[in-house]
């Protein structure tokens, strides 16, 4: 294999992984915007939303938890910080929403919402497996923690070397 072949192979790999990370970023942002928008809408119309949820049988504590999940996990996925955890939370939320609130599958509208929630749950589960990619706070935190561990290992090695270092000095008698 020539040097040109090696360079071409490296370029292909770099392009592939770069496109993967850009696609993960775009997917994260597209998935998160739904929950951030809904969470902000619920928060800005809190009283009316709480009354509407109460009419559906959702009490105030569960409504507040829903609001916190949508905003917290939505920000988590958008920023790429604790992405897998946020994706699992929202994936389970979508599965619960589909099975608890969109049960009248004879209605075309309810069926559409049921299928939409299942599709979003599937996307969230895929994101939970794939992770946030290189363009994320998860990546920055991981790199920082790895560097700290390397620094700790280096300090431990230097201290061990210092403790093992002895000088044998003999004075003439």
C-alpha positions in Angstrom: 0.0 0.0 0.0 1.5 3.3 -1.1 1.6 6.5 0.9 -1.2 8.0 -1.3 -3.4 4.9 -0.6 -2.9 5.4 3.2 -3.7 9.1 2.9 -6.9 8.4 0.9 -8.0 5.8 3.5 -7.4 8.2 6.3 -9.3 11.0 4.5 -12.2 8.6 3.9 -12.3 7.6 7.6 -12.1 11.3 8.7 -14.9 12.3 6.4 -17.1 9.4 7.5 -16.7 10.1 11.2 -17.1 13.9 10.7 -20.4 13.3 8.8 -21.5 10.9 11.6 -21.0 13.5 14.3 -22.7 16.3 12.3 -25.6 14.0 11.7 -25.8 13.1 15.4 -25.8 16.8 16.3 -28.6 17.6 13.8 -30.6 14.6 15.0 -30.2 15.6 18.6 -31.3 19.2 17.9 -34.3 18.0 15.9 -35.4 15.6 18.6 -34.9 18.1 21.4 -36.7 21.0 19.8 -40.0 19.2 20.2 -39.6 18.8 23.9 -38.1 22.2 24.5 -40.9 23.9 22.6 -43.6 21.9 24.4 -41.9 22.4 27.8 -41.6 26.2 27.3 -45.2 26.4 26.1 -46.4 24.5 29.2 -44.3 26.7 31.5 -45.5 30.0 30.0 -49.1 28.9 30.2 -48.7 27.0 33.5 -52.2 27.5 35.0 -54.1 26.7 31.8 -51.9 23.7 31.1 -52.2 22.4 34.7 -56.0 22.6 34.4 -56.0 20.8 31.0 -53.8 18.1 32.4 -56.0 17.8 35.5 -58.9 17.2 33.1 -56.9 14.3 31.6 -56.4 12.8 35.1 -52.8 14.1 35.5 -52.2 15.7 38.9 -50.1 18.7 39.6 -47.0 16.8 40.8 -47.0 14.6 37.7 -47.5 17.7 35.5 -44.5 19.5 37.1 -42.4 16.3 36.7 -43.5 16.2 33.0 -42.5 19.8 32.6 -39.2 19.2 34.3 -38.5 16.1 32.2 -39.3 17.9 28.9 -37.1 20.9 29.7 -34.3 19.1 31.5 -34.0 16.1 29.1 -34.6 18.4 26.1 -31.7 20.6 27.1 -29.6 17.5 27.9 -30.1 16.2 24.4 -29.6 19.5 22.7 -26.4 20.3 24.6 -25.1 16.7 24.5 -24.6 16.6 28.3 -25.8 13.3 29.8 -27.4 12.6 26.4 -28.0 8.9 26.9 -29.8 9.5 30.2 -32.0 12.2 28.7 -32.8 10.1 25.6 -33.8 7.1 27.8 -36.0 9.4 29.9 -37.8 10.9 26.9 -38.0 7.6 25.1 -39.8 6.1 28.1 -41.9 9.2 28.4 -43.0 8.8 24.8 -43.9 5.1 25.3 -45.9 6.0 28.3 -47.7 8.9 26.5 -48.5 6.6 23.6 -49.9 3.8 25.7 -51.7 5.9 28.3 -53.2 8.8 26.3 -53.5 7.7 22.7 -55.5 4.5 23.2 -58.5 5.2 20.9 -56.8 3.7 17.8 -60.1 3.8 15.9 -59.6 7.6 15.6 -57.2 8.5 12.8 -55.9 11.5 14.9 -55.2 9.3 17.9 -53.6 6.6 15.8 -51.3 9.3 14.3 -50.3 10.5 17.7 -49.8 7.0 18.9 -47.5 6.2 16.0 -45.7 9.5 16.3 -44.9 8.9 20.0 -43.7 5.4 19.1 -41.4 6.8 16.4 -40.0 9.4 18.7 -39.4 6.8 21.4 -37.5 4.7 18.8 -35.4 7.7 17.8 -34.6 8.4 21.5 -33.6 4.7 22.1 -31.3 4.8 19.0 -29.8 8.1 20.4 -29.3 6.4 23.8 -27.3 3.6 22.1 -25.4 5.9 19.7 -24.5 8.6 22.2 -24.1 12.3 21.5 -21.1 12.2 19.2 -18.1 14.4 19.1 -20.0 17.7 19.0 -21.3 17.5 22.5 -20.6 18.4 26.1 -20.4 14.7 26.9 -17.3 14.5 24.7 -15.7 17.6 26.4 -16.4 16.1 29.9 -15.0 12.7 28.9 -11.8 14.3 27.5 -11.4 16.4 30.6 -11.8 13.4 32.9 -9.4 11.3 30.9 -6.8 14.1 31.1 -7.3 14.3 34.8 -6.8 10.6 35.2 -3.6 10.7 33.1 -2.4 13.6 35.3 -3.1 11.6 38.4 -1.3 8.6 37.0 1.7 10.7 36.1 1.9 12.2 39.6 1.6 8.8 41.2 4.4 7.5 38.9 6.6 10.5 39.7 6.0 10.1 43.5 6.8 6.3 43.2 10.0 7.1 41.3 11.0 9.7 43.9 10.4 7.3 46.8 12.5 4.6 45.1 15.3 7.0 44.4 18.0 6.6 47.0 21.5 8.0 47.1 24.2 5.9 48.6 26.8 8.3 50.0 29.9 6.9 51.8 32.2 9.1 53.5 35.9 8.1 53.9 36.6 7.0 57.4 
